[in-house]
């Protein structure tokens, strides 16, 4: 699931442009973003971060500064690792 402070219509254009296959949540009030500590230092925009939530509902791993290249593969590997540990 993706979360951003963008309005739903802006998110939909992003989803369409990049052909995303996962749901996006609009967090215009930044409640989720703040709860995860994902706001930039200046407090203006959210930084790209990934939080892997385990089967117990707790944060299993955090990538605080996401670089798109190779990131999906890294997350998938972590999911597989988590799945075998359960």
N, C-alpha and C positions, 0 to 999 in steps of 0.2 A: 504494500500500500504506500502511496506517496502522499505527503502532506506539504502544502505550501500556503503562503499567505495570499496567493492570488485568488481573485474572484472566480467562480465556477466557469464562466464563459471564457476567461483567459486560460484556465486549465484545460478546457476542452480543445482549444486551438493547439496547445502544447501536446496533448494526447494525440490529436489527429496528425500533427506534423511529424511526430516521432513514432507513430503507430504503437503506442504503449498498450500493453495487454493487462495492466493491473489497475485497480481503482485509485483515484486521487481524491483527497479530502481537502476542502477549502477551509483554511484556518485564518480567516481575515482578522479575527481578534487576537491571533497569535497565542492562544491558550495552550495548544498542544506544543507549538514551537518553544514556548518559554518553559513548559513542563519538562521538556527534554534538553533544555539548555542549548538549543540549536540556533540562537540568534547571534548575529555578528557582534563583534566587540563594540561597534558604534551603536548597536541596538536598532539599526535601520532595516536591514534585510536579514533573512535567514541564510545560514551557510549550508552548503550541501553536506549532509551527514547521513549515515545509515545506521539504523539501530536494528539488530537482530533480536527478535522476541522469541524466547524459548517456549516449549510446550506448557511450562508452568506459568506463563504470562509475565515472566520477569525478563529484563534486558540481559541477553546472553553475551552480546558483543556490540561494540561501538566502533564505527569508523568516523572520527570527528571531521576529517577533511577529505572529501571524496574527490578523486580524480577519475573521470569517466573511463578512460582507457584501462581495460582489464578489471574494472571493479566488479562487474556482474559475475565474472568467473570466480573472483575471490569470495564473494558473498555465497555463491552456490557451494563452493568448497567448505565454507564454514557451516552452512546448513547441513551438508552431508556429515560433517564431523559431529555436529550437535546431535543429529539423528542416530548416529551409531553409538553415542555415549548414553543415550536414554535407555 
